[in-house]
Amino acid sequence: MQDSYSELILPFSSSKELFEQYTNATGGIRTGKLMEHLDSMAGSIAYKHILGPVKTLGKLEDRGFYVVTASVDRLDMLAPLVPSRDLRLSGHVIYTGRSSMEIGLRMESIGGVKPDETVLIGRFSMVCRDNLTQKARQVNPLKISGPEERALFDLGETIKQRRQTQASISLGKVPPDSSEAAALHSFYLQHGEGHQDASPTLKDHVFMGDTIQERCMLMFPQERNVHGKIFGGYLMRLAYELGFTNANMFTRGPLRFLSSDGISFAHPVPIGSILRLRSQILHTSSSADYPIIVHVGVRANVVDVKTGEEQTTNEFRFTWSQEFGKHSQNLRTVVPKTYKEAMLWLEGKRALALGAEIRGSRMNE
């Protein structure tokens, strides 16, 4: 595993020019920009696992294969980003299938008088394809050395199995179970259409269809990757920033990023294409730690200008929260209005439950 280990230092404490590039509107660090680095690092690690420590990748035509991001299993923010400290991004391959690789990534705040602190843990799934046939190509298997590497490899297997299980029980394939149906019915009786005037508190309910925010963009070659397509990390940043904007408008207050709950890359985005990003609030809840948690979905579609048809290339799911003492005075709840929205609401409910469980375990990693 350590043969693919790589790291990158972002010296925010000593480079004003670098910090200026990453500063957000409140003086912090732009998380979306960091996602670009994470995707790029995951790709570099995957190539390093296959090729060894080469200095340059060279032409992909000469290599005979290429590596693409299939999905991002999770990104969990465990602590706030501190602008005055440097960031260390590191990772390595933790699991291999026949043509797939699971990349474990870590982001740490380093430097200064405080000890190093892990602020983010993530998992990327990369796949290898033959350059000519476009079919799956076998990657180097991992040699496991010691109990720690065995635990990481088993984690990668668990992630793969969990992803397959979630796909098999997706609400796009099977109906909700009895407990989910009961929860949805109870929610409808309390918050559904026609009940807005039953209590003064229900005035702060928002129908899911009214939370849609969109952005259309032309894809330029400056954002291309080594395959001549739009860089996946750039798409992650665009989706993150639209999702954040939507959540910010919905909550009307400062937000804390909790997690990316799943990102899929179904098709590449060509240079010169028009990309439509569509964001929607899918679920809201609260917990003992946060007065409001907001789960947001972002879909990326490539638009055919001649026909008007659209093809979905990416699906993104993000979760933000507000903290006690910093939250808005009038918290709002998102309410589904159609059956399709109800299924999205239940998917969001599932994602938040899984996220809470995983964050609890990762705080101890």
N, C-alpha and C positions, 0 to 999 in steps of 0.2 A: 504493500500500500504506500509506503513512504517513497517509493521510486517516482510516484506521480505528485508528490507534495510540492506545492508552490505557494508563494506568498507575495503580497504587494503592500507597501507602506504608503499611506497618504499623509504627508507631513503638514497637517493643518496648522500646527503650533508654530512652525518656522517659515512657512511659505504663505505670505499674504496674497500672492497672485493665485495660488491654488484655492485658498479659502474663498476668495472672491468668486471663483467659478462655481462653488458649491453652496454659497450662502442662500438661504431661503428668505422669505418675506419677514420672518420674525427673528432673523439673526442666527438661526440654527443651520443644520446641514440638510441639503435636499436629498431625501431618501430615494427619490426616483433616479437621481444621478448615480447613486451608489448601486442601484439595481443593474445599471448598464455595466458597471465593473464586475458585479457578481456573475452575470451571464457570460461576459468575456472570459473571466477566470475559469468558469466551469468548462468552457470550450477548450481553453488552453490546456487544462488539466487532462481532458479527454484525449487530446492529440498527444500529449506527453506520455500518457499511459500506453498508447499504441506505438509511437515512434521512438520514445526515449527522449533524452534531453537535447534535442536539436536546437540550433540557434535560430533558424528560420524555417517556416513551414514550406516555402517554395510554392510551385504551381500544383494545384490539386490534381490537374490532369496527369502529372507525373507520379503522383502518389497512388492514384487508382481508387481512392475512396474519399469520402468526406464525412464529417460529423455534424449533426444538427441537434438542437435542443428539442426534445420531445415534450417535456413538461417540467414544471417546477412544482415539486410535491408540496413544500411549505417553506416559508420564511417567517421565523418568529423573532420579534424584537423583544429582547429580555430586559433591556435597560435603555434609558434615554441616551441619545448621542450627545457628546460633550464637545462643542466646537473648539475649545482650547486645547484639546488633546489630539494626538495623532491616531490614525486608524490603521490597524493591521488586518488585511484580508488574507485568509489562508484556506487551504483545502486539499483534498486528494480523493482518489477513487476509493469508495468503500465497498462496492459490490459490482460484479459483472455477471450478465447473462450471456447468451450466445453473441448477440450484437448490441447489447445495451450496457450502459455504465451508469451507476448511481454515484454522484459527486457530493460529498459532504463539505460544506463551506462554513467558515466561522469568521465573524467580524469582532475585533477587540479594540477597546480604547486603551492606548498605551502611552507611556511617557509621564513626566511630572513626578510628584511625590506620592501619588496614589498607586496602588498595585494595578496590574493589568486587569481589565474587566471585559468579559464577554458580553457584547450588546446584541448580537444577532447570530442565529444558527439557521442554516438553510440546506435544502436537498434539491439537487437538479438531476433530471434524468436525461441522458444523452444517448443517441443511437448512431450507429455507423452504417453507411450505405455505400454500395459499389458505385463507382463513378460512371460506369457504362450501363449497367442493368438497372440501377436505382433500387436494387433489392438489398435486403439485409446482408451485411458482411460481418464475419466473425471477428471478435476482438480478443486481445490477449486475456487469458484467465488470470485471476488473482492467486498469488501464493500467500496463504494465511500464516502469520508468524505470531504466536502467542495468544493469550485469552482476550486481550484488548481488541486486537484485530478481528478475532472470531466474533466478538460482541458487535463490532461495527458491521461485519459482513452479514450477521444474522439480522441486524437492524435494516440493512438494505433489502434483504429478502422479505422482511415484514412489510416494508414500505411498498414493495412491488405487489405483494399479496393483498395489502389493504387497498391499493389502487384498483386492482382487478375486482375485489369485492364491491367497492363503491360503484364501479361501472356496472356490475351485474344487478345491483339493487337501485340503480338510478330511477328517479320518479318519471323519467322519460320512457322507461321500459316496464316498470311494475308499479302497482298502486301503493299508496301509503299504507303502513300497517295500522292496526286498530288504535294503538296509543297515539299515533300521529293524527289520525282522522279525528279522534276525540279532542286532541289539543287544538286542532284547526277549528272544529265546531265550537268549542268553548270560546276561542278567540273571536269567532264571528258573532256569537251571541253578545259578547261584551263590546266589540268594537266595529262590527260590520255595518254595511250600508243601511241607512234608515234608523241607526241608533245614535247618531251624532249629537242629538239634542237631549239624550236621556240624562246626561250629567254634564256639569260645566267643564269637567276635566277632559271630556271627549272632544272638545273644540280644538285640541292640539293633535288630532289625528290627521294623517295625510295619506291619501290613496296612493298606492304604488305607482300607478300610471302618471301621477302628477310629479313624480321625482325624476323623470327622465331628463338627462342632459346629453347633448350630442356635440361632436366636433368632427369636421371633415378637413382632410389635409391631403396635399399632393406629396408623394413620396420622392425625395430627391436622392441622387447618387451619392451625396456626401455621407449618407447614413447606411451605406452598403456594408455587407460583411464579406468574408473571403469567398463566398459562393456567388457573389454578384446579386444578392437579394438584400432586402432591408434587414438590418441588424436586429435580432430579437431583443437585446437589451434596450434598444431605443424604443421598441414597441412597449416594453414593460414600463419604461419611464412615462411615455405618453398616457398609457392606461392608468398608471398610478396617480398621475397628476390630475387627470379628469375625475377619477374616483374620489380623490381627496377633495377636490373642489365641490363635488356633489355632496359628500358627507359634511363638509364645512358649511355649505348653504343650508343643509337639512338641520344640523344641530345648532347653528348660529353661535358657534363658539370654538375655542381652541381644541385641537384634537391630538390624541396620542396614537401613533401607528402601533397596532398589535401584531398583525400577521398578514401574509399573503397565503390564502387558504387553498390555492390551486391555480395553476396557469397551464393551459394547453396550447400547443402549437400544431394546428391541423394542416395548414398549408403555408408556404412561403409567400411573402408580400413582395411583388415585383417592383422594381424601380420605375417610376413614372405613373404608377397606379394611384387611384384616389382611395384613401382609406377613411372609412366612416367609423368613428368610435362612439358607442352608445352606452351610457352609464345609467344605472338604476339602483335605488335603495331596495334591497331585497328582504331585510329583516332587521328589527331593532329589539334589544332586550336590555336587561340590567343585571348586575351581580353585586356581591358584597364588596368588590373592589372598585367597580365603576358604576356610576349612576345611569349611564347609557352606553350601549355597545351598538355599533352600526356596521352591518354587513352589506357590502356593495358589489354588484356585478358589473363588469365592463366587457362588452363584446366588440371585436374588431372585424369589420367586413370590408372586403375589396369590392369596389363598385365598377361595373362595366358601363362606361359612359355611353356606348352606343345602344345598349339594350336596357340599361337601368337595373339589370339583375345584380344581385349581391351574393358573394360567397364568404362565409365565415372562416376566418383564418386563425383567430385566437379567442379564447375565453379566459377572463381574469376574475378572480375573487379576492377581495381585500376586506380587512376588518380594522376599524378605528374605534376609539373610545374617548370619553371625557372623564377626567378625574374629579373626585370630590373636592370641593373648594374652588374649582376652576370651571365647573359645568354651567351651562345655560340655566336660567331661571325657569323657563317654560320648555320642558323636554317634550318631544313629540314622538309619536308611534306611527310606523308605516303599516298600512292596512291593504291587503289584497282585495281586488274587486271582481276578478274573473277566476275561473278554474286554473288557467295557466299561471296566473299570478300567485294563486294559492300554492301551486306546486313549487314555484320559485321561493315562496315564503318558507315552505317546509324544508327545501334544500338549504336555505340560509340557516334555519334552525339546527339542522344536522351539522352544518359547518361550524357554527358557534359552539355546539356541544363538544365536537371533536377538538376544536381549537383550544378550549378551556382545559381539556384533558391533556393534550400534548404540551401546552405551555407549562402546566403544573409539573410534568415530568422533566421538561427541558431546563427548568430553573435549577434542577439538581445535577445537570450534566457538567 
